[in-house]
Amino acid sequence: MLEDLIRWSGSQLSDRGAERLAKALPWIGGAIAVLTVFEAMQRKGVVRGGVDTALNALPVVGTMKSMAEAVRGRDFIADRRTRSATSRPR
């Protein structure tokens, strides 16, 4: 099905090129998720960042999660709260 979508998209790829690209797409998404895992863990914490990255690495789930977050305007797994420097009353 993915191969058909690539062919129907109007790209000038051969049938063999479309097959190779269809096989590579899930791996490309996983590689991007692995590259961003450290940044996500710094922002969200180790557990939340790991879960967020694991969901993003899954081919269909990651795409749907990213689209839903774009429509919603915020992450499903929130960043950890930063400690604000508040002054204590004397």
C-alpha positions as CSV (number, residue, x, y, z in Angstrom):
1,M,0.0,0.0,0.0
2,L,2.8,2.4,0.8
3,E,4.5,1.6,-2.5
4,D,1.3,2.5,-4.3
5,L,1.0,5.8,-2.4
6,I,4.6,6.7,-3.4
7,R,3.9,5.8,-7.1
8,W,0.5,7.7,-7.1
9,S,2.1,10.8,-5.5
10,G,3.5,11.8,-8.9
11,S,7.1,11.2,-8.1
12,Q,9.4,10.1,-10.9
13,L,10.6,7.0,-9.1
14,S,10.8,3.6,-10.7
15,D,9.0,0.7,-9.3
16,R,12.2,-0.6,-7.7
17,G,12.9,2.9,-6.2
18,A,9.4,3.1,-4.8
19,E,9.8,-0.3,-3.1
20,R,13.2,0.7,-1.6
21,L,11.8,4.0,-0.3
22,A,8.7,2.3,1.2
23,K,11.0,-0.1,3.1
24,A,13.2,2.7,4.3
25,L,10.6,5.1,5.7
26,P,9.9,3.3,9.0
27,W,13.7,3.1,9.7
28,I,14.1,6.8,8.9
29,G,11.4,7.7,11.5
30,G,13.0,5.4,14.1
31,A,16.4,7.0,13.5
32,I,15.0,10.5,14.0
33,A,13.4,9.3,17.2
34,V,16.7,7.9,18.5
35,L,18.5,11.1,17.7
36,T,16.0,13.2,19.7
37,V,15.7,10.9,22.7
38,F,18.3,12.8,24.8
39,E,16.6,16.2,24.2
40,A,13.2,14.7,25.0
41,M,14.5,13.2,28.3
42,Q,16.0,16.5,29.3
43,R,12.7,18.3,28.8
44,K,10.3,15.7,30.1
45,G,12.4,13.6,32.4
46,V,13.7,10.1,31.9
47,V,10.5,8.1,32.0
48,R,8.3,10.6,30.2
49,G,10.9,11.3,27.6
50,G,11.5,7.6,27.0
51,V,7.8,6.9,26.6
52,D,7.4,9.9,24.3
53,T,10.3,8.8,22.1
54,A,9.1,5.2,22.1
55,L,5.7,6.3,20.8
56,N,7.3,8.5,18.2
57,A,9.5,5.6,17.0
58,L,6.5,3.4,16.1
59,P,5.7,4.0,12.4
60,V,1.9,4.4,12.5
61,V,1.4,5.4,16.2
62,G,4.1,8.1,16.0
63,T,2.6,9.7,12.9
64,M,-0.9,9.7,14.4
65,K,0.5,11.1,17.7
66,S,2.4,13.9,15.9
67,M,-0.7,14.8,13.9
68,A,-2.9,14.9,16.9
69,E,-0.4,17.0,18.8
70,A,-0.2,19.5,15.9
71,V,-4.0,19.8,15.8
72,R,-4.2,20.1,19.6
73,G,-1.4,22.5,19.9
74,R,0.4,20.9,22.7
75,D,2.1,17.6,23.7
76,F,0.2,14.6,25.1
77,I,3.1,14.0,27.5
78,A,3.8,17.3,29.1
79,D,7.2,18.7,29.9
80,R,8.3,18.6,33.5
81,R,7.7,21.8,35.4
82,T,10.6,24.1,35.9
83,R,11.3,25.4,39.3
84,S,10.7,29.1,39.4
85,A,12.7,31.3,41.7
86,T,10.1,32.7,44.0
87,S,10.9,35.1,46.7
88,R,9.8,34.1,50.2
89,P,7.9,36.7,52.2
90,R,9.8,38.0,55.2
